[in-house]
Amino acid sequence: MAELIAVNTAQADSVDVTLVITAAATFLLKGGSDSNLPRGTVALLQAKSGTQYITVGQLDDTKPMLVVNAAGVFRVRKLASAIAVGVDQN
């Protein structure tokens, strides 16, 4: 897995991830040294439409992994949190 967003507490946006029709990507919310994610931790999966981003999915402490199997341009927006978390992508 490659790190899209480093483990931190600030809001952060990943770089754009471009998927072609035959590609799939896995996005994983991760914590620091503890494998348990704090309750209320959220990162949004967003698809690019023109110059805007539209939220199409959510990573959180109950669903820390999403698999995208669609062509398009995507990014992850990690919301600010009291405890440091980050996002990886395969």
Buried (B, 14 or more C-beta within 10 A) or exposed (E): EEEBBEBBEEEBBBEEBEBEEEEEBEBBBBBEEEEEBBEEBBBBBBBBEEEEBEEBBBBBBEEBEBEBEEEBEBBBBBBEBEBBBBBBBE
